[in-house]
Amino acid sequence: MDNSQVDDRHGDAQRLLLAAATAALLCTPLALAEAQESSASATAAATRARPAIALAVRAQPGSPDLDGKLDDAAWQAAPVFSDFIQLDPNEGEPATERTEIRVVYSDAAIYVGVRAWDSQADRIVARLTRRDEYSASDWTIGAPGSSFR
């Protein structure tokens, strides 16, 4: 192997190294900008998604009325929770529809009353399902609980 072949090999390696270094330098600001944007949106979502602790009112014997209305004394005495966030399509954003939830409890049960508004109520489709059966829907309300609080 003569000296010109050795120089060509070293020249190819240097050109490859220079190209890789240039690509890394060009991509770094883009990656940093994307990371900052992602971090900022994650921080904003975390701020909006603070967990709330629901306060409940103890029900008097024989109440609340379970008639689909939230107008009896037990429901009216319960605090209203209404600042909810959405999961889909924009996780962590404020809910697009108004929803109010009240919680009442007794020695035997926890009662959750929900009043949900819909700006397109004429598009609501009722699905008949058996008790405790999952039904696919375009909206859901979850009520996770913790026995450790």
Backbone bond lengths (Angstrom), bond angles and torsions (degrees), N, CA, C in turn:
res aa  C-N    CA-C-N  psi(-1)  N-CA   C-N-CA  omega(-1)  CA-C   N-CA-C  phi
1 M - - - 1.443 - - 1.536 107.54 -
2 D 1.335 116.23 128.03 1.461 118.82 -179.70 1.530 110.44 -89.72
3 N 1.318 116.00 173.30 1.466 121.94 -175.27 1.524 112.92 -64.37
4 S 1.327 119.56 -30.85 1.468 121.27 -179.44 1.523 111.18 -67.07
5 Q 1.363 117.13 -35.31 1.465 119.82 178.05 1.531 110.63 -68.81
6 V 1.329 116.82 -39.07 1.459 121.26 178.38 1.525 109.22 -64.10
7 D 1.337 118.34 -44.15 1.458 121.76 179.18 1.521 111.22 -63.21
8 D 1.349 118.33 -38.88 1.465 121.48 178.55 1.526 110.85 -63.12
9 R 1.358 116.14 -42.22 1.459 119.40 179.28 1.517 111.01 -63.32
10 H 1.317 116.69 -43.76 1.465 120.20 178.53 1.522 110.46 -67.45
11 G 1.307 117.61 -36.65 1.459 121.84 177.84 1.518 111.12 -64.28
12 D 1.351 117.41 -41.51 1.465 121.19 177.68 1.528 110.57 -63.22
13 A 1.317 116.04 -42.96 1.468 119.99 179.96 1.523 110.50 -64.87
14 Q 1.336 116.26 -40.64 1.465 119.48 179.16 1.527 111.10 -66.27
15 R 1.349 116.72 -41.81 1.468 119.67 178.32 1.532 110.48 -63.09
16 L 1.345 116.97 -41.81 1.468 120.84 178.96 1.534 110.43 -63.57
17 L 1.321 116.76 -43.59 1.459 120.93 178.69 1.532 110.87 -64.02
18 L 1.329 117.22 -41.53 1.457 121.60 178.58 1.532 110.59 -64.30
19 A 1.333 117.40 -41.05 1.468 121.10 178.68 1.529 110.66 -64.54
20 A 1.334 116.82 -42.52 1.468 120.51 179.58 1.530 110.82 -64.98
21 A 1.331 116.71 -42.27 1.466 120.15 179.66 1.527 110.80 -65.15
22 T 1.336 116.77 -40.39 1.466 120.51 178.44 1.526 110.69 -63.50
23 A 1.337 116.47 -44.42 1.469 120.44 179.10 1.525 110.55 -61.48
24 A 1.326 116.32 -41.99 1.468 119.70 179.82 1.524 111.08 -63.89
25 L 1.328 116.51 -41.69 1.466 119.96 179.53 1.523 111.86 -66.97
26 L 1.325 117.05 -36.44 1.461 120.10 179.17 1.523 111.97 -71.85
27 C 1.322 117.17 -34.27 1.472 120.84 -176.73 1.525 112.93 -82.37
28 T 1.315 118.19 -25.86 1.463 121.27 -175.99 1.528 113.20 -58.25
29 P 1.347 120.23 -48.56 1.475 118.32 178.98 1.528 112.63 -61.35
30 L 1.340 116.77 -36.32 1.464 119.27 178.30 1.522 110.81 -64.74
31 A 1.331 115.96 -44.40 1.465 119.60 179.91 1.525 110.93 -64.82
32 L 1.341 117.17 -40.77 1.466 119.99 178.77 1.522 111.34 -65.12
33 A 1.326 116.95 -41.59 1.469 120.21 178.80 1.517 110.57 -63.28
34 E 1.337 116.48 -42.03 1.463 119.98 179.19 1.519 110.68 -65.34
35 A 1.333 117.15 -40.99 1.466 120.72 179.19 1.523 110.77 -63.90
36 Q 1.351 117.30 -40.96 1.462 120.07 178.58 1.519 110.93 -64.82
37 E 1.339 116.83 -42.31 1.465 120.72 179.50 1.520 110.48 -63.80
38 S 1.349 116.06 -43.31 1.463 120.61 179.17 1.524 110.60 -63.83
39 S 1.341 116.45 -41.93 1.459 120.78 179.48 1.525 111.13 -64.88
40 A 1.332 116.73 -40.62 1.467 120.54 179.58 1.513 110.95 -65.12
41 S 1.340 117.49 -42.66 1.466 119.17 -179.78 1.523 110.81 -69.93
42 A 1.338 117.47 -34.46 1.465 120.13 177.43 1.526 110.26 -66.21
43 T 1.329 117.10 -40.12 1.462 120.84 177.94 1.521 110.96 -64.38
44 A 1.335 116.78 -42.70 1.467 120.52 178.75 1.519 110.53 -63.60
45 A 1.343 116.91 -42.40 1.466 120.29 179.66 1.523 110.41 -65.01
46 A 1.330 117.29 -40.73 1.464 120.00 179.60 1.522 110.97 -64.99
47 T 1.319 117.03 -36.80 1.463 120.83 178.08 1.516 110.69 -64.03
48 R 1.339 116.83 -43.32 1.466 120.73 -179.60 1.525 111.50 -72.04
49 A 1.329 117.59 -27.77 1.456 120.80 -171.77 1.523 112.88 -97.95
50 R 1.296 117.61 32.43 1.464 119.96 177.39 1.520 109.58 -62.23
51 P 1.330 117.69 132.54 1.459 118.59 179.19 1.523 110.98 -68.07
52 A 1.302 115.40 140.64 1.461 120.98 178.47 1.519 108.91 -106.85
53 I 1.294 116.08 146.70 1.458 120.74 175.35 1.518 106.73 -103.71
54 A 1.320 115.47 119.77 1.463 120.38 -178.33 1.525 109.59 -78.87
55 L 1.307 115.53 130.47 1.457 121.32 174.57 1.520 107.97 -93.94
56 A 1.306 116.33 142.42 1.459 120.46 -178.24 1.520 109.68 -124.26
57 V 1.309 115.23 157.58 1.459 122.69 178.07 1.518 107.76 -109.90
58 R 1.334 116.04 136.97 1.469 119.78 177.41 1.520 108.62 -74.23
59 A 1.322 115.47 129.37 1.465 121.55 -178.90 1.524 110.90 -80.75
60 Q 1.310 115.94 147.43 1.458 121.77 172.15 1.529 107.84 -75.95
61 P 1.333 118.41 155.88 1.467 119.49 178.06 1.531 111.07 -53.60
62 G 1.335 114.98 135.72 1.463 120.33 179.19 1.515 114.32 84.38
63 S 1.309 117.74 2.09 1.464 118.90 178.92 1.528 108.46 -129.11
64 P 1.272 120.60 162.76 1.463 129.07 3.61 1.524 111.42 -81.62
65 D 1.335 115.16 164.83 1.459 119.61 173.90 1.521 108.05 -72.43
66 L 1.335 116.13 131.10 1.462 120.88 179.03 1.522 108.71 -103.28
67 D 1.321 115.67 68.76 1.459 121.18 -175.06 1.530 112.83 -119.32
68 G 1.338 116.71 10.43 1.456 119.63 -179.22 1.512 113.78 85.67
69 K 1.311 117.29 -6.22 1.465 121.96 177.33 1.523 107.46 -107.56
70 L 1.280 116.87 150.92 1.465 120.74 178.72 1.524 109.69 -115.28
71 D 1.347 114.91 45.79 1.466 118.59 -173.34 1.526 114.82 -111.32
72 D 1.341 119.02 -1.51 1.465 118.36 179.10 1.531 110.05 -82.24
73 A 1.328 116.58 173.51 1.468 122.17 -172.91 1.529 112.80 -60.29
74 A 1.331 117.69 -38.98 1.469 120.28 -178.47 1.526 111.06 -62.87
75 W 1.328 116.65 -47.11 1.469 119.82 179.74 1.524 111.06 -67.39
76 Q 1.307 117.42 -39.16 1.463 120.53 -177.97 1.529 111.97 -67.47
77 A 1.336 117.41 -27.76 1.464 121.14 179.86 1.534 112.41 -78.82
78 A 1.320 117.08 -17.91 1.470 120.94 -177.25 1.528 111.44 -78.66
79 P 1.341 116.88 139.57 1.465 119.24 176.61 1.529 110.76 -63.18
80 V 1.321 116.38 149.06 1.467 121.98 -179.75 1.525 108.91 -98.30
81 F 1.318 116.14 130.30 1.463 122.44 174.40 1.513 107.32 -107.10
82 S 1.354 116.59 129.31 1.457 117.27 -174.17 1.526 115.24 -145.04
83 D 1.290 120.36 -8.39 1.470 121.03 -177.89 1.525 110.34 -92.39
84 F 1.322 115.91 78.51 1.455 120.95 -175.48 1.519 111.46 -98.38
85 I 1.325 115.07 162.71 1.457 121.86 176.10 1.518 108.72 -117.57
86 Q 1.317 115.67 160.25 1.454 119.64 -179.98 1.522 110.98 -99.30
87 L 1.311 114.87 156.33 1.455 121.99 176.11 1.520 109.97 -101.26
88 D 1.328 116.37 -35.58 1.456 120.95 -176.27 1.516 109.27 -140.88
89 P 1.265 123.45 130.78 1.462 127.21 12.67 1.525 113.90 -93.02
90 N 1.310 119.63 -12.52 1.471 121.67 -176.13 1.518 110.17 -119.70
91 E 1.316 115.98 84.21 1.461 121.34 -175.05 1.526 111.95 -54.68
92 G 1.333 114.56 130.64 1.458 121.06 177.36 1.516 114.47 89.06
93 E 1.316 117.82 -10.48 1.465 121.21 179.02 1.531 109.44 -79.14
94 P 1.325 118.16 157.30 1.469 120.00 176.61 1.533 110.80 -59.25
95 A 1.310 115.87 146.42 1.466 120.63 179.12 1.523 109.86 -60.40
96 T 1.324 116.27 145.03 1.467 120.28 -179.13 1.520 112.26 -87.21
97 E 1.315 117.70 -15.87 1.464 122.01 178.38 1.527 108.61 -120.87
98 R 1.316 116.38 147.53 1.468 122.19 -179.59 1.531 109.84 -74.54
99 T 1.328 116.02 135.30 1.462 122.41 177.45 1.522 108.24 -142.21
100 E 1.330 116.53 137.12 1.465 122.09 175.63 1.521 108.82 -124.48
101 I 1.319 115.78 137.63 1.465 121.30 179.05 1.521 108.53 -128.98
102 R 1.329 115.16 138.64 1.472 122.45 175.31 1.528 107.61 -127.60
103 V 1.341 116.15 146.24 1.463 120.71 -178.66 1.524 109.00 -126.24
104 V 1.332 115.29 129.49 1.462 123.19 178.38 1.531 106.44 -130.10
105 Y 1.332 117.41 143.64 1.462 118.97 179.18 1.524 110.85 -133.88
106 S 1.333 114.10 159.49 1.466 121.79 174.83 1.525 106.88 -135.93
107 D 1.332 116.58 -174.71 1.463 119.30 176.61 1.526 111.31 -64.73
108 A 1.325 117.12 -25.71 1.461 121.07 -173.30 1.523 115.06 -102.73
109 A 1.336 118.58 -20.22 1.468 118.35 -171.55 1.521 112.41 -157.99
110 I 1.318 114.15 163.47 1.464 122.54 169.15 1.520 105.81 -113.02
111 Y 1.333 117.05 128.46 1.464 122.54 -178.53 1.526 108.56 -110.42
112 V 1.307 116.04 130.66 1.461 121.37 178.37 1.519 107.71 -118.48
113 G 1.323 116.03 117.85 1.464 121.37 177.85 1.519 109.51 -103.22
114 V 1.326 116.46 130.25 1.466 121.46 -177.78 1.518 109.50 -123.53
115 R 1.314 115.64 130.80 1.464 121.56 171.27 1.527 105.22 -118.69
116 A 1.337 115.86 114.92 1.463 120.87 -176.17 1.522 110.28 -120.49
117 W 1.324 116.20 125.97 1.462 121.74 177.99 1.519 108.69 -93.05
118 D 1.317 116.80 154.21 1.461 122.23 177.24 1.520 108.28 -142.23
119 S 1.324 116.60 121.91 1.464 120.27 -178.46 1.525 112.30 -70.07
120 Q 1.327 116.62 -14.42 1.463 121.12 176.58 1.529 108.92 -124.71
121 A 1.310 115.95 56.41 1.464 121.11 -175.37 1.523 112.77 -59.02
122 D 1.319 117.59 -27.38 1.463 119.95 179.87 1.529 112.23 -69.49
123 R 1.332 118.20 -11.10 1.464 121.53 179.05 1.527 112.62 -97.76
124 I 1.332 117.82 2.13 1.462 120.73 178.84 1.523 108.76 -69.54
125 V 1.330 115.57 132.55 1.459 121.13 178.93 1.524 107.58 -116.09
126 A 1.324 116.26 121.06 1.464 120.59 178.19 1.525 108.72 -84.63
127 R 1.316 116.02 133.53 1.462 120.67 177.89 1.520 108.07 -116.15
128 L 1.301 115.98 130.58 1.457 121.08 178.71 1.525 108.60 -85.04
129 T 1.331 116.82 122.39 1.463 121.18 178.28 1.520 109.10 -136.33
130 R 1.301 114.32 162.02 1.465 119.19 174.88 1.530 109.27 -75.12
131 R 1.311 115.32 159.31 1.461 121.21 178.73 1.530 109.91 -55.67
132 D 1.330 116.32 139.21 1.461 124.94 177.99 1.526 113.67 63.22
133 E 1.320 117.60 14.15 1.460 120.75 178.37 1.522 109.21 -93.50
134 Y 1.328 116.20 142.07 1.460 121.00 179.25 1.520 109.45 -71.91
135 S 1.309 116.34 137.95 1.459 122.08 176.48 1.521 108.24 -129.82
136 A 1.325 116.21 121.15 1.465 119.83 177.95 1.522 108.48 -63.57
137 S 1.309 116.47 136.30 1.453 120.97 -177.79 1.516 108.62 -148.70
138 D 1.319 116.81 161.33 1.456 118.90 177.40 1.527 111.98 -86.64
139 W 1.312 118.49 -1.80 1.463 121.14 172.32 1.517 109.96 -148.59
140 T 1.303 115.11 148.38 1.459 121.51 -177.54 1.525 108.28 -145.18
141 I 1.304 115.34 146.91 1.460 120.64 172.87 1.518 106.59 -117.46
142 G 1.315 116.57 125.54 1.451 121.03 178.66 1.517 109.71 -106.44
143 A 1.311 116.52 145.78 1.463 120.87 178.95 1.525 108.82 -130.50
144 P 1.341 116.43 73.84 1.461 117.91 178.81 1.519 110.27 -69.92
145 G 1.296 116.12 147.12 1.456 120.15 179.90 1.511 110.31 -130.19
146 S 1.303 116.62 160.96 1.449 121.43 178.33 1.521 108.87 -135.33
147 S 1.313 115.92 129.58 1.462 119.70 177.40 1.528 110.86 -85.70
148 F 1.327 117.44 0.25 1.459 121.49 -176.90 1.522 113.43 -98.47
149 R 1.316 118.58 4.70 1.470 120.65 179.33 1.491 110.14 -107.05
